Amino acid sequence: MSAGFDTTVFTFLGFLPQKKGRQTLLKKIIQEDHAVFFYESVHRIEKLLEELREYGFQGKISISREISKLFEQHLTGSLEEITELFKNGTIPVKGEFVIGIKNA
């Protein structure tokens, strides 16, 4: 799998709630001992990275963008590495995102 970490056991959640229950669910996700995947909107991707930093996430993140399209992209790294890739434009803030999270 292109996640860059063990996906033998994983959970897929679809889109996370935008407001009610989002904080609680993110805190639960970062405590899981297996990989968790979900969709994130282009409009909320940067907020998601801020939320993960705020909640103390220390594991690996997989970002897949534009799956099955011409500009498909798959990148995996720490929260700091992924955030930097967004800041420097390596990961454009456009398209559809599938996020994978795995605790260290």
C-alpha positions in Angstrom: 0.0 0.0 0.0 1.2 3.5 -0.7 0.7 4.8 2.9 4.3 4.3 3.9 3.4 2.5 7.1 1.8 -0.8 8.3 -1.8 -1.1 7.1 -2.4 -4.7 8.0 -5.1 -3.5 10.3 -6.8 -0.2 9.5 -10.1 1.8 9.9 -11.6 4.0 7.2 -13.9 6.7 8.5 -15.0 8.7 5.4 -15.3 12.4 6.1 -14.8 13.6 9.7 -17.4 15.8 11.2 -16.9 19.5 10.5 -17.9 20.7 13.9 -19.7 18.7 16.5 -17.7 15.7 17.5 -14.6 16.5 15.4 -12.3 17.3 18.4 -13.3 14.2 20.3 -12.9 11.9 17.2 -9.5 13.3 16.3 -8.3 12.8 19.8 -9.5 9.2 19.7 -7.9 8.6 16.2 -4.5 9.7 17.4 -4.6 7.2 20.3 -5.4 4.2 18.0 -2.8 1.5 17.7 -3.6 0.8 14.1 -3.8 3.0 10.9 -6.8 5.2 10.5 -7.8 6.7 7.1 -10.3 9.4 6.2 -11.2 12.0 3.6 -10.4 15.7 4.2 -11.6 18.7 2.2 -9.2 21.0 0.5 -10.8 23.8 2.6 -9.9 22.1 5.9 -6.6 20.3 5.3 -4.4 23.0 6.9 -6.8 23.2 9.9 -6.5 19.5 10.3 -2.7 19.7 10.5 -3.0 22.5 13.1 -5.5 20.4 15.1 -3.2 17.3 15.1 -0.3 19.5 16.3 -2.5 20.9 19.1 -3.6 17.4 20.2 0.1 16.2 20.4 0.1 13.8 17.4 3.6 12.2 17.1 3.1 9.5 14.5 3.2 9.3 10.7 0.8 10.9 8.3 0.1 9.8 4.8 -1.3 12.3 2.3 -2.8 11.0 -1.0 -4.1 13.7 -3.4 -5.9 13.4 -6.6 -6.1 9.6 -6.6 -6.5 8.1 -10.0 -6.0 11.5 -11.7 -3.1 13.0 -13.7 -1.5 14.8 -10.8 -1.8 11.9 -8.3 0.5 12.4 -5.3 1.4 10.2 -2.2 3.6 11.5 0.5 4.3 10.1 4.1 6.1 11.8 6.9 5.9 13.3 10.4 3.5 16.1 11.1 6.3 18.6 10.8 7.5 17.2 7.4 4.0 17.2 5.9 3.2 20.7 7.2 6.5 21.9 5.6 5.5 20.2 2.3 2.3 22.2 2.3 4.1 25.5 3.2 6.7 25.1 0.4 4.1 24.1 -2.2 5.3 20.5 -2.7 1.7 19.5 -1.8 -0.6 21.9 -3.5 -3.7 22.9 -1.5 -6.1 21.7 -4.2 -7.9 18.5 -5.1 -9.2 15.7 -2.9 -7.2 14.3 0.0 -7.1 10.9 1.7 -5.3 11.2 5.0 -3.8 8.2 6.8 -2.6 8.4 10.4 -0.5 5.9 12.3 0.9 6.3 15.8 4.6 5.8 16.1 
